[in-house]
Amino acid sequence: MTVKGTLIPIGGNEDKGKNESEKHILEFIDEGILYHVKQQAGGKDANIVVIPTASSIPEEVGENYLSAFTDLGCENVTVLDIRSKKDSESQRAIDLVKAANCIMFSGGNQSKITNKIGGTTIHKIMMERFQNEVGFVIAGTSAGAMAMGREMIAGGRATEAFVKGAVTMYKGLGFVPELLIDTHFIQRGRFGRITGAIAKFPNLLGIGLAEDTGLIIKNGKCLVIGSGMVIVFDGHHITHNKEKILDDGTPMTIANLTVHVLSNGDRYYIDERMVNVLPIEADFI
């Protein structure tokens, strides 16, 4: 199935333009991740709806995104504060999601997103629009990125993550069922956590996003944006994986797990499981 919309998962802690130096401000306006979100959604006139459901401080987070997108020249930014499934079924929520060019999910606890939005009317509208509308963008940072897959990491401490049972999985929103996404990847040492998740689901691709780093995904074609790295874990050719037969608490072994390290401007093609490294200034899609 050809998907017409655009997905932008972000590794968390993306630049919001708060550094006051002139050079930094210019980089934020012309090169930052939120700039890419704005451009993919249609530019400064895009209708952007920020959903801070994952956050424990949704009002503050919503205001931060209002400020950041305003600094980028955006004129139509709305915060949709959803705190229950009932909120997801409200007419205001339905109307905003139907009219949006871009949905932006904040960070926090990814399980809040799936528990309060998953399976609701606005989730179904997002999915239908994402699959069928060119130019419709779903972006998400940290928890908002992790909730994008069908299988979602819900928990697992980095120091214990590569023993059987240490990684907790949950169902995500399913926008990109081929991927299993983890965030704050380099900064929080989550190599073992995503490897444990891939041991459970070796048919999926694991995506580890560093902070201030993301992907622009269009119909299976991915472009790396931001200042850090994207680590791709491909378990398609694993030759040794006993995750299913081990007891909980047992250290695991994986052989022939393929790992790619990508940076700004690099491409990855999901269906072909292929890396394509091109100059940053080359055209994308």
C-alpha positions in Angstrom: 0.0 0.0 0.0 1.3 3.5 -1.0 1.2 5.9 2.0 0.9 9.5 0.9 1.5 11.4 4.1 4.7 12.3 5.9 6.0 11.0 9.2 8.7 12.8 11.3 9.9 10.9 14.4 12.3 13.0 16.5 14.7 11.7 19.2 13.8 14.3 21.8 15.2 17.5 23.1 15.0 19.1 19.6 16.3 22.7 19.3 13.5 25.2 20.1 15.4 28.3 19.4 16.1 29.4 22.9 19.8 30.1 22.5 20.2 33.9 22.0 23.3 33.9 19.8 22.7 35.2 16.3 24.3 32.2 14.6 22.2 29.8 16.6 19.0 31.6 15.9 19.8 31.6 12.1 20.5 27.9 12.2 17.2 27.2 14.1 15.2 29.2 11.6 16.8 27.7 8.5 18.0 24.3 9.5 16.4 23.1 12.7 14.1 20.1 13.0 11.0 22.2 13.7 11.9 24.2 10.6 11.7 20.9 8.6 8.4 20.1 10.3 7.0 23.5 9.3 8.2 23.1 5.7 6.9 19.6 5.2 3.5 20.8 6.5 3.3 23.6 4.0 5.3 26.5 5.4 4.4 29.4 7.7 0.7 29.2 6.8 0.4 25.5 7.8 -2.2 24.6 10.4 -0.2 22.9 13.2 -1.9 21.1 16.1 0.3 20.3 19.1 -0.8 17.4 21.3 1.1 17.4 24.6 -0.8 14.3 26.0 2.4 12.4 26.9 3.7 15.2 29.1 3.2 15.6 32.9 3.2 19.4 32.3 1.1 19.7 29.1 0.3 23.4 29.5 4.0 24.3 29.8 5.0 22.0 26.9 2.2 23.4 24.7 3.4 26.9 25.3 7.0 26.0 24.5 5.9 24.7 21.1 3.6 27.7 20.5 6.7 29.9 21.1 9.0 27.8 19.0 6.7 27.7 15.9 5.9 31.3 16.3 9.6 32.1 16.1 9.6 30.2 12.9 6.9 32.5 11.5 4.0 30.0 11.9 0.7 31.8 12.2 -1.8 28.9 12.8 -0.6 26.9 15.8 -3.1 25.3 18.3 -2.6 23.2 21.4 -5.0 20.3 21.7 -4.7 19.2 25.4 -6.1 15.7 25.5 -6.1 14.1 29.0 -8.6 11.3 28.5 -10.3 9.2 25.9 -13.3 11.3 26.3 -11.3 14.4 25.2 -10.2 12.4 22.1 -13.9 12.0 21.2 -14.8 15.7 21.6 -16.0 17.7 18.6 -13.3 20.2 19.1 -10.6 17.5 18.9 -12.2 16.0 15.8 -12.5 19.3 14.1 -8.9 20.3 14.8 -7.5 17.0 13.6 -9.6 17.2 10.4 -8.4 20.7 9.6 -4.7 20.2 10.6 -1.8 20.1 8.1 0.4 18.8 10.9 -0.1 16.9 14.1 2.8 17.3 16.6 3.0 14.9 19.5 5.2 16.0 22.5 7.5 13.9 24.6 6.7 12.4 28.0 5.2 8.9 28.6 4.3 7.2 25.3 1.8 4.9 27.1 -0.3 8.0 27.8 -0.6 8.6 24.0 -1.7 5.1 23.2 -4.1 4.9 26.2 -5.8 8.2 25.6 -5.8 8.4 21.8 -5.3 4.9 20.5 -8.4 3.5 18.9 -10.4 6.7 19.2 -12.1 8.8 16.5 -9.1 11.2 16.2 -6.7 8.3 15.9 -8.7 6.9 13.0 -8.9 10.3 11.3 -5.1 10.7 11.6 -4.5 7.2 10.2 -6.9 7.8 7.2 -5.4 11.2 6.4 -1.8 9.9 6.8 -2.5 7.1 4.4 -4.4 9.1 1.8 -3.4 12.8 1.8 -0.2 14.2 0.3 1.3 16.9 2.6 -0.4 15.7 5.8 2.3 15.4 8.5 2.5 13.5 11.7 5.5 14.5 13.8 6.4 13.4 17.3 9.4 13.8 19.6 10.6 11.3 22.2 7.4 9.6 23.4 5.6 11.0 20.4 8.1 9.3 18.1 8.0 6.0 20.0 4.3 5.7 19.8 4.4 5.8 16.0 5.1 2.1 15.5 2.7 -0.8 15.9 5.0 -2.3 18.5 6.2 0.2 21.1 8.8 0.1 23.8 7.0 1.0 27.0 10.0 0.7 29.4 13.3 -0.9 30.2 16.4 0.4 32.0 19.5 0.6 29.9 21.7 -1.3 32.4 19.4 -4.3 32.4 17.9 -4.2 29.0 19.6 -7.1 27.3 18.3 -9.9 29.5 15.1 -11.7 28.8 12.0 -9.8 30.1 13.8 -6.5 30.8 12.2 -4.6 28.0 8.4 -3.9 28.3 6.5 -3.7 25.1 3.1 -2.2 24.3 0.9 -1.5 21.3 1.6 1.8 19.5 -0.5 3.9 17.1 0.7 1.9 14.0 1.5 4.7 11.6 4.7 2.9 10.5 4.2 -0.8 11.4 7.6 -1.7 10.0 9.6 0.3 12.6 10.3 0.0 16.3 11.5 3.4 17.5 13.6 4.3 20.5 14.7 7.9 21.4 17.3 9.8 23.4 19.2 6.9 22.1 22.9 8.0 22.4 22.5 10.2 25.5 20.7 7.5 27.5 22.6 4.4 26.3 19.7 2.5 24.9 21.6 0.1 22.6 20.7 -2.9 24.7 17.1 -1.9 25.1 16.3 -1.7 21.4 18.3 -4.9 20.7 16.1 -6.6 23.3 13.0 -5.3 21.5 14.4 -6.5 18.1 15.0 -9.9 19.7 11.3 -10.1 20.3 10.3 -8.8 16.9 13.2 -9.6 14.5 11.0 -8.9 11.4 10.9 -5.2 12.4 13.6 -2.5 11.9 14.8 -0.9 15.0 15.4 2.9 14.8 17.5 4.6 17.5 17.2 8.4 17.3 19.7 10.6 19.1 18.5 13.9 20.6 17.9 16.8 18.2 17.8 14.2 15.4 14.9 12.8 13.3 13.7 11.2 10.1 11.5 12.5 7.4 9.6 9.4 6.2 7.7 9.4 3.0 6.3 6.1 1.7 9.1 4.1 3.1 11.9 6.5 2.2 13.7 8.1 5.1 15.9 11.2 5.3 18.0 11.9 8.3 17.7 15.5 9.7 19.2 17.2 12.8 22.5 17.3 14.6 23.0 13.7 15.7 22.9 10.1 14.6 20.3 7.6 13.6 21.1 4.0 14.4 19.3 1.4 12.3 19.0 -2.2 13.7 18.1 -4.8 11.0 17.4 -8.3 12.5 16.4 -9.8 9.1 19.6 -12.0 8.9 19.9 -12.9 12.6 21.3 -16.4 12.9 21.2 -16.9 16.7 18.3 -15.6 18.8 16.9 -17.7 21.6 14.7 -15.0 23.1 11.5 -17.1 22.8 12.9 -20.1 24.8 15.0 -18.3 27.5 13.7 -17.8 31.1 13.2 -14.2 32.3 16.4 -12.7 33.7 18.6 -14.7 31.4 21.3 -12.8 29.3 20.6 -13.1 25.6 22.8 -13.5 22.6 22.2 -12.3 19.0 24.4 -13.1 16.1 24.5 -11.3 12.7 22.4 -8.3 13.7 23.1 -5.6 11.1 23.6 -2.1 12.4 23.9 1.1 10.3 25.0 4.5 11.7 23.5 7.4 9.7 23.8 11.2 10.0 22.3 14.3 8.5 21.4 13.9 4.8 21.7 10.2 4.7 18.8 8.0 3.4 17.4 4.7 4.4 14.8 2.7 2.3 12.6 0.6 4.6 11.3 -1.9 2.0 14.7 -2.5 0.5 16.5 -2.3 3.9 19.1 -0.3 2.1 21.3 2.7 3.0 22.0 5.5 0.5 24.5 8.1 1.5 24.2 11.3 -0.6 25.5 14.8 -0.3 23.4 16.9 2.1 22.4 19.3 -0.7 20.9 16.5 -2.9 17.2 16.6 -3.6 15.0 14.3 -1.4 12.2 12.3 -3.0 
